[in-house]
Amino acid sequence: MDTDERQRRYDRAADLVDDLADRDVILVAITWVDHSGITRVKSVPLRRLPDAAAHGVGASPVFDAFLLDDSIVAGRHAGGPVGDLRLHPDLDRITVLAGQPGWAWAPADRHDRDGVPHPQDERGFARAMADRMAVHGYDVRAGFEVEWAVGQPGTDDFVPAATGPAYGHTRQVELSDYCADLVAALGEQGVEVLQFHPEYAPGQFEVSTAPEDPVHAADTAVLVRETVRAITARHGLRASFSPKVVADGVGNGGHLHVSLWRDGRNLAGAPDAESFAAGVLRHLPGLCAVGCPSVASYLRLVPSHWAGAFAAWGVENREAALRVVEGRDLEVKCYDLAGNPYLVVGATLAAGLAGIVDGLRLPEPVDVDPVHVAGVPRLPRSLEEAVRAFEADDVLVEAFGPEFAATIVDVRRGEVARFAGASPEEVARVTRWRH
């Protein structure tokens, strides 16, 4: 990043300050998501936004080695106290937060002090994989489904804040003001909500947003989650995005929708889209270390729970890991919200592009619950199994690069060690309010 670019960023931010001040913004939250899927933040007073845009806000690279409980692994390329990174807010995504009066938000790109992108910058990884797709002539549109469970305050146990049945309107009636305030806040922030509804588990809801380019889709996933958290807190309740809120219950998913476009035309149903899906299917075991990255993820990823526990695909099959929505997109159902959305979308694009380059074709679709079909492989049954699959996947390791890939492995194995010998109840308890 040269002097001219820094000045351009400074001037751009300075032009925004008065408008943000008129909207009563006092502080700007500059966020990134770590390798464990936790949204971390540094904030600046509004008047400091131009300096932050030009020169960044200091943050240690140690966050690359954080686990979900804030412990730090001694990784091969991360985990020490030495070094400094700079968080540069993306001014194109700066958003006044409807659920946090006085605040605005912007996602960060992480650079070193000289302005060189950090090799483990998660947002930069998603951008690089989207650029790879563009080089091959594809526009990509993506979007996440965000699921969460709403609990009562005053306890670290989970007590549902609503008692209405799964998918029942009763649940929305019980929390009517909460639901309306949340959707209104998302709309005020420019998030296009496609659908909102109660989900299967007690106190569980889901929101789906409109497709965007891959980086902005991941940004929106972060913004949605933090908006849910803010509105839930303002209503005196608690929100859990954990893959397994209760050990014997149904967990929260974080499904990813992806579609390929060329010259304004959706390629759904075309050979290129099939090859993309075949690439994702081939690399799903390793992708689980990215999209199902917690020990708790494997309490969720079990058969006959609509979690997508089998490496199978089907047209409108909600029990297969890959659901093809005819004429629209590909849904990856096995992912959950412990996953960093930037890593999830980037790794999925890398896998899908490999399928296109190799000219892969999908096997026969599965049109029943895969548990009833002989020979359909299970996805990894544990985080350690997923990590081994990731390490053995040359496509994914190449996409991340050796340093980044090694750190992902170190962080995942750190979580495996953290929960060694823990019961499902203990895993759910520790994880419940972290994501």
Secondary structure by P-SEA (a helix, b strand, c coil): ccaaaaaaaaaaaaaaaaaaaaacccbbbbbbbccccccccccccccaaaaaaabbbbbbccccccccccccccccccccccbbbbbbccccccccccccccbbbbbbbbbccccccccccaaaaaaaaaaaaaaabbbbbbbbbbbbbbbbccccccccccccccccccccccaaaaaaaaaaaaaaaccccccccccccccbbbbbbccccaaaaaaaaaaaaaaaaaaaaaacccccccccccccbbbbbbbbbbbbbcccccccccaaaaaaaaaaaaaccccccccccccccccccccccccccccccccccccccbbbccccccccccccccccaaaaaaaaaaaaaaaaaaccccccccccccccccccccccccaaaaaaaaaacaaaaaaacaaaaaaaaaaaaaaaaaaccccaaaaaaaacccc
